[in-house]
Amino acid sequence: MDSPFEGKRWLAPLTVGGNLPFRRLCVEFGAEVTVGEMAVVKKLLENRTAEFALLRSHPAEPFFGAQLADKKPETLAEGARIAEARGARFVDLNCGCPIDIITRRGLGASLLKKPGRLGRLVEAMRKAVQVPVTVKLRAGWAEGKENVSQLARVCEEAGASAIALHARTRDQRYSRAADWDLIGRVASERSIPVVGNGDILTHFEAAERMARSGVRSVMLARGALIKPWLFQEIREGRSFLPTPEERFSILWRLRDLFFDHFGGEDRGRRRTQRFLQWHLNFLCRYQPLPQDRFEAQAREHPLLQTRMPGDPPASPLEALLRDGRADTHAPLAALLVESSGRDEAEARALALQASLPPAGEAGELEFAASEIAG
């Protein structure tokens, strides 16, 4: 029987960034499996409205999964039933979130240290629902203590239908390149699909990583936040190098998707503006990476892990879209919300750019990547 998880392009569960409108945008560019933001089961059982919002999906999403965090089999089983009842096509157990506020509570990546408990959790989920159960793993808790082979075996034996592997340890965060040889080894050991995750920013990197590891599914996280059209690149096997005008149109489309989700009243407009400003912090990182110039370099070190000097902006709109300053993102998000049409928004954006002091290259991410893509 064919697995619904094999040979697919996945959007990773992303804190804040994995919101429903952004997932829809990624689906429009070719994402086939989407995963919601991590929902803490304890908060679901307390009937917290904000947590239930993380289980909501859109009919346009072809295969949506709800990601859950918990440490007790009985409560996790109840969380899985809630997610299934609300339309999740599969339920995913988070064993990757590295942030202290989560791991200190015995959730997320802390489960990497407890294979026995992990197995009991997966088994409880499997028995509680009719939909498939998946698990998001890391290589292990710390460098030199990578135990993912054992963890993956435990998950499969407990009934998991697929495993997504972010091939770095919890302690490494993003300080090392993802280990795709490790992904390949785990995939060769298991009979269920293993989804490779880590450091994919171009279609040629995706192709090389899949060929090297033997996996047929890839999960995109930071790469999708920087260039949502990465799914299209991988699907078509060629670079898509959008012009500044095309990228502005993509930004405008995201604005429309937020309006569709939150509504156009004052509260919805405020929320749209806040989310757009958040996403601009990643979208500004884009630079064209044509295969003929960067494929060899990508084989030596992941482009997502490499700080490369970009060419000078060729136009005022390009300069604006590449501006990494929060003082630029705030008014840009505001004018996107306030404009009645795309052309008006672009004209206002160009006026904004003309009023700004010169900007250098974008600095460090305002938001720590390790707190976004667990």
C-alpha positions in Angstrom: 0.0 0.0 0.0 1.4 3.4 -1.0 2.1 5.8 1.9 0.6 9.3 1.8 3.9 10.5 3.2 6.3 9.1 0.6 7.5 11.2 -2.3 6.0 14.4 -1.0 7.1 18.0 -0.4 6.4 18.9 3.3 6.1 22.3 5.0 7.5 21.9 8.5 5.7 22.8 11.6 6.8 26.4 12.3 6.1 28.5 15.3 4.2 31.6 14.2 5.3 31.0 10.6 3.2 27.9 10.2 0.0 29.9 10.3 -2.9 28.9 8.1 -2.5 31.8 5.5 1.2 31.1 5.0 0.5 27.3 4.6 -2.1 28.2 1.9 0.6 30.2 0.1 3.0 27.3 0.2 0.3 25.0 -1.1 -0.2 27.3 -4.0 3.5 26.9 -4.8 3.4 23.1 -4.5 3.5 22.0 -0.9 1.8 18.6 -0.6 1.9 18.0 3.1 1.4 20.7 5.7 1.8 20.6 9.5 0.3 23.1 11.9 2.1 24.9 14.7 2.8 22.8 17.8 -0.2 22.6 20.0 0.3 21.9 23.7 -2.2 19.2 24.7 -2.6 20.6 28.3 -3.8 23.9 26.8 -6.3 22.0 24.6 -7.7 20.2 27.6 -8.1 23.6 29.3 -10.2 24.7 26.3 -7.9 27.6 25.4 -9.2 29.2 22.2 -5.8 30.2 20.9 -4.5 26.6 21.1 -7.5 25.2 19.2 -6.7 27.7 16.4 -3.5 25.7 15.8 -5.6 22.7 14.8 -7.6 24.6 12.2 -6.9 23.8 8.5 -8.2 25.0 5.1 -9.9 22.9 2.5 -7.1 23.9 0.1 -4.5 22.0 2.1 -4.3 18.6 0.5 -2.9 16.7 3.5 -2.8 18.6 6.8 -1.4 17.3 10.1 -1.8 18.6 13.6 1.4 18.6 15.7 1.0 17.9 19.4 3.2 18.2 22.5 2.7 16.2 25.6 4.5 13.7 27.9 1.6 11.5 29.2 0.1 8.7 27.1 -3.5 9.2 28.3 -3.6 13.0 27.8 -1.7 12.8 24.5 -4.3 10.2 23.3 -7.1 12.6 24.1 -5.2 15.4 22.3 -4.9 13.2 19.2 -8.7 12.5 19.3 -9.4 16.2 19.5 -7.2 16.9 16.5 -8.7 14.1 14.5 -12.2 15.3 15.3 -11.3 18.7 14.0 -10.2 17.4 10.7 -6.5 16.6 10.9 -5.5 14.0 8.3 -2.7 12.8 10.6 -1.3 13.6 14.0 2.3 14.4 14.6 4.2 14.1 17.9 6.8 16.9 18.5 10.1 15.6 19.7 12.1 18.4 18.1 11.3 21.7 19.8 14.6 22.7 21.5 13.6 25.8 23.5 14.0 25.6 27.3 10.5 26.6 28.2 9.3 23.4 26.4 12.0 21.0 27.3 12.0 21.8 31.0 8.4 20.6 31.1 9.4 17.3 29.6 8.0 18.1 26.2 9.6 18.5 22.7 13.2 17.5 22.4 13.4 16.3 26.0 11.7 13.1 24.8 14.8 12.3 22.8 16.4 11.2 26.1 13.5 8.8 26.9 13.0 6.2 24.1 10.8 4.1 26.4 8.4 6.9 27.1 8.5 8.0 23.4 7.3 4.5 22.4 4.5 4.6 24.9 3.4 8.0 23.6 3.3 6.9 20.0 1.4 3.7 20.9 -1.2 5.7 22.8 -1.7 8.0 19.9 -1.9 5.1 17.5 -4.6 3.4 19.5 -6.6 6.6 20.0 -7.2 7.6 16.4 -7.9 6.2 12.9 -5.6 8.6 11.1 -1.9 8.0 10.8 0.6 9.0 13.5 3.9 10.6 12.6 6.8 11.8 14.7 9.2 14.7 14.3 12.7 13.7 15.6 16.1 15.3 15.9 19.4 13.4 15.7 19.5 13.2 19.5 19.9 15.5 22.5 23.6 16.3 22.3 26.5 15.9 19.9 28.2 12.5 20.5 24.9 11.1 21.9 23.0 10.8 18.7 20.4 8.1 19.3 18.0 8.6 16.5 18.4 5.1 15.1 17.0 3.8 18.4 14.3 6.4 18.5 13.2 5.8 15.0 13.0 2.0 15.6 10.9 2.6 18.8 8.6 4.9 16.8 8.0 2.4 14.0 7.5 -0.5 16.4 4.9 1.6 18.3 2.9 2.2 15.2 4.2 5.4 13.6 3.5 5.7 9.9 6.3 8.1 9.1 9.2 9.9 10.7 10.5 13.4 9.9 14.2 13.8 10.9 15.8 17.2 11.5 19.4 15.9 11.4 20.9 18.1 14.1 20.9 17.5 17.9 19.0 19.7 20.3 22.1 21.3 21.6 23.5 22.0 18.1 20.4 24.1 17.2 21.6 25.6 13.9 25.3 25.7 14.6 26.1 22.8 12.4 25.0 21.7 9.0 22.3 19.0 9.0 23.7 15.5 8.6 22.0 14.0 5.6 24.2 11.0 5.7 22.5 10.3 9.1 19.1 10.8 7.5 20.1 8.2 4.8 21.3 5.7 7.5 18.0 6.0 9.4 16.0 5.7 6.2 17.9 2.5 5.3 17.1 1.0 8.7 13.4 1.6 8.6 10.5 0.3 6.5 8.3 3.4 7.0 9.0 6.7 5.2 11.7 8.9 6.6 11.3 12.6 5.7 14.6 14.5 5.4 14.7 18.0 7.0 17.5 20.5 7.2 19.3 23.2 5.2 17.4 23.1 1.9 17.2 26.5 0.1 17.4 25.5 -3.5 16.0 22.8 -5.8 19.5 21.5 -6.6 20.3 21.1 -2.9 17.0 19.1 -2.4 17.9 16.9 -5.4 21.4 16.3 -4.1 20.3 15.6 -0.5 17.6 13.1 -1.7 20.1 11.3 -4.0 22.7 11.1 -1.2 20.3 9.9 1.5 17.9 7.8 -0.6 14.8 9.6 0.9 12.0 10.6 -1.4 10.3 13.2 0.8 11.7 16.5 2.0 10.5 18.9 4.7 11.2 22.6 4.3 11.3 25.1 7.2 13.5 28.2 7.0 14.0 27.8 3.3 10.2 28.1 2.8 10.0 31.2 5.0 12.6 32.9 2.9 11.2 31.7 -0.4 7.8 30.1 -0.4 8.2 29.3 -4.1 10.9 26.8 -3.1 8.2 24.1 -3.4 7.7 25.0 -7.0 11.4 24.9 -7.7 11.7 21.4 -6.3 8.5 20.2 -8.1 9.8 21.5 -11.5 13.5 20.8 -10.9 14.5 24.3 -11.9 15.3 27.7 -10.4 12.5 30.3 -10.1 14.2 33.7 -9.8 11.4 36.1 -9.3 11.8 39.8 -10.1 11.2 42.3 -7.3 7.8 43.0 -8.9 6.9 39.3 -8.8 8.0 39.0 -5.2 6.0 42.0 -4.2 3.0 40.3 -5.9 3.7 37.2 -3.7 3.8 39.5 -0.6 0.5 41.0 -1.7 -1.0 37.5 -2.2 0.0 36.7 1.4 -1.7 39.8 2.6 -4.9 38.8 0.8 -4.7 35.3 2.4 -4.3 36.9 5.9 -7.4 39.1 5.2 -9.3 36.1 4.1 -8.4 34.3 7.3 -8.6 37.2 9.8 -11.2 39.4 8.1 -10.9 43.1 7.0 -12.2 44.7 10.2 -10.0 46.6 12.6 -8.9 43.5 14.6 -8.3 41.4 11.5 -6.2 44.2 9.9 -4.1 44.6 13.1 -3.4 40.9 13.1 -2.6 40.9 9.4 -0.1 43.7 9.9 1.5 42.0 12.8 2.0 38.7 10.9 3.2 40.4 7.7 5.8 42.3 9.7 6.9 38.9 11.2 7.2 37.3 7.7 9.1 40.2 6.3 11.9 39.4 8.6 12.5 36.2 6.6 11.4 37.3 3.1 14.0 40.0 3.2 16.7 37.3 3.3 16.0 36.2 -0.3 18.7 36.5 -2.9 18.8 34.7 -6.3 20.9 31.5 -6.3 21.1 30.3 -9.9 22.2 26.7 -10.2 25.1 27.4 -12.6 26.7 29.8 -10.0 25.9 28.1 -6.7 25.6 24.3 -7.2 29.2 23.5 -6.6 29.4 25.8 -3.5 26.2 24.1 -2.2 27.9 20.7 -2.3 30.6 22.0 -0.1 28.4 23.7 2.5 24.6 24.4 2.7 23.7 27.8 1.2 21.3 28.3 4.1 24.3 28.1 6.5 26.5 30.4 4.4 26.5 34.2 4.6 27.1 35.3 1.1 27.5 38.9 -0.1 24.6 39.7 -2.4 24.8 41.8 -5.5 23.8 45.5 -5.0 20.0 46.1 -5.4 19.2 46.8 -9.0 16.1 48.8 -8.3 14.4 50.8 -5.4 11.8 48.0 -5.0 14.6 45.4 -4.7 16.3 47.6 -2.1 13.1 47.8 -0.1 12.4 44.1 -0.2 15.9 43.3 0.9 15.9 45.8 3.8 16.3 43.8 7.0 15.4 46.6 9.4 12.4 46.4 11.7 11.9 50.1 11.2 11.3 49.3 7.5 9.2 46.2 8.0 6.7 48.0 10.2 5.7 50.8 7.8 5.8 48.3 4.8 3.4 46.0 6.6 1.2 48.9 7.4 0.9 50.2 3.9 0.2 46.7 2.6 -2.8 46.5 5.0 -3.9 50.1 4.2 -3.7 49.9 0.4 -6.8 49.0 -1.6 -4.9 47.4 -4.5 -1.6 45.9 -5.4 -0.6 48.8 -7.7 -1.4 51.4 -5.0 0.6 49.3 -2.5 3.7 49.2 -4.8 3.5 53.0 -5.4 3.4 53.6 -1.7 6.2 51.1 -1.2 8.4 53.0 -3.6 7.6 56.3 -1.8 8.5 54.6 1.5 11.8 53.4 0.0 12.6 57.0 -1.2 12.2 58.3 2.3 14.5 55.8 4.0 18.1 56.2 4.9 20.5 53.8 3.1 20.5 50.2 4.5 23.3 47.7 4.6 22.9 44.0 4.2 20.3 42.4 6.5 21.7 41.5 9.9 21.0 38.5 12.1 17.4 37.2 12.2 15.3 39.1 14.7 13.8 35.8 15.7 16.0 32.9 16.6 15.6 30.2 14.0 15.8 27.5 16.7 12.6 28.9 18.2 10.7 28.8 14.9 11.5 25.5 13.3 11.7 22.7 15.9 
